[in-house]
Amino acid sequence: MTIVQAPSPECIRVLIVDDHALYRRGLQTILGTEEGIEVVGEAADGIEAVEQAEETLPDVILMDVSMPRRGGIEACRAIRQRVPSARILMLTSSDDEAHLFEAVRAGAHGYLLKDVPPEEVAAGIRGLHHGHALVSPMMAAKLLNEFAHLSEHEQLAAPTPGLEVPRLTRRELDILKLVAQGRLNREIGSELFISENTVRNHIRNILDKLQMHSRMEAAMYAVRQRLIDPDA
């Protein structure tokens, strides 16, 4: 269902995707009070999500992980192909790390549990829109554990035979390592004595070189290829 509103070019355009109508309404009500955020559509499953994304061209998509007909992760993959400009924030009531890793591989830019305070959802939307990744502290810890697990298993961490690994600069590798540790852009900039805007530019270059959709996906790839060690 498309929500028709007066156009607001300066607003962050948001699409809400969840199979529970009450939850969608709740998010719509909360975000309706946030300055600079405009809800442009909603969908009840992954199939509708792809259709609505193509129709409304949102800046940010709030996507439930588990839905009927087509789940959020599968829809995420399709949207990344059809509407690559949209940034996707996965929402889930489960802290199952398997969903987190699948979402990262599908190209999601953020991952939050549904029980976070409403203001964190709005902050997450703004952060994603400005190029930040977003993972709740609990899920970030699980992601770091996965990095460590990958490093311990040679069959995953070793470079793929016959595959040329893109060359990253020393600075790009330093930034990617801090990304793997869950650091925000401003924290990375502070540690490396560079501006937040410079950090964003480096991350954009890293994603272009690696042909990845999100910084988390790039960090996981770098660990597998032994480009970085997040624990070192």
Rosetta blueprint (number, residue, H / E / L):
1 M L
2 T E
3 I L
4 V L
5 Q L
6 A L
7 P L
8 S L
9 P L
10 E L
11 C L
12 I E
13 R E
14 V E
15 L E
16 I E
17 V E
18 D L
19 D L
20 H L
21 A H
22 L H
23 Y H
24 R H
25 R H
26 G H
27 L H
28 Q H
29 T H
30 I H
31 L H
32 G H
33 T L
34 E L
35 E L
36 G L
37 I E
38 E E
39 V E
40 V E
41 G E
42 E E
43 A E
44 A L
45 D L
46 G H
47 I H
48 E H
49 A H
50 V H
51 E H
52 Q H
53 A H
54 E H
55 E H
56 T H
57 L L
58 P L
59 D L
60 V E
61 I E
62 L E
63 M E
64 D E
65 V L
66 S L
67 M L
68 P L
69 R L
70 R L
71 G L
72 G H
73 I H
74 E H
75 A H
76 C H
77 R H
78 A H
79 I H
80 R H
81 Q H
82 R H
83 V L
84 P L
85 S L
86 A L
87 R E
88 I E
89 L E
90 M E
91 L E
92 T E
93 S L
94 S L
95 D L
96 D L
97 E H
98 A H
99 H H
100 L H
101 F H
102 E H
103 A H
104 V H
105 R H
106 A H
107 G L
108 A L
109 H L
110 G E
111 Y E
112 L E
113 L E
114 K L
115 D L
116 V L
117 P L
118 P H
119 E H
120 E H
121 V H
122 A H
123 A H
124 G H
125 I H
126 R H
127 G H
128 L H
129 H H
130 H L
131 G L
132 H L
133 A L
134 L E
135 V E
136 S L
137 P H
138 M H
139 M H
140 A H
141 A H
142 K H
143 L H
144 L H
145 N H
146 E H
147 F H
148 A H
149 H H
150 L H
151 S H
152 E H
153 H L
154 E H
155 Q H
156 L H
157 A H
158 A L
159 P L
160 T L
161 P L
162 G L
163 L L
164 E L
165 V L
166 P L
167 R L
168 L L
169 T L
170 R H
171 R H
172 E H
173 L H
174 D H
175 I H
176 L H
177 K H
178 L H
179 V H
180 A H
181 Q L
182 G L
183 R L
184 L L
185 N H
186 R H
187 E H
188 I H
189 G H
190 S H
191 E H
192 L H
193 F L
194 I L
195 S L
196 E H
197 N H
198 T H
199 V H
200 R H
201 N H
202 H H
203 I H
204 R H
205 N H
206 I H
207 L H
208 D H
209 K H
210 L H
211 Q L
212 M L
213 H L
214 S L
215 R H
216 M H
217 E H
218 A H
219 A H
220 M H
221 Y H
222 A H
223 V H
224 R H
225 Q L
226 R L
227 L L
228 I L
229 D L
230 P L
231 D L
232 A L
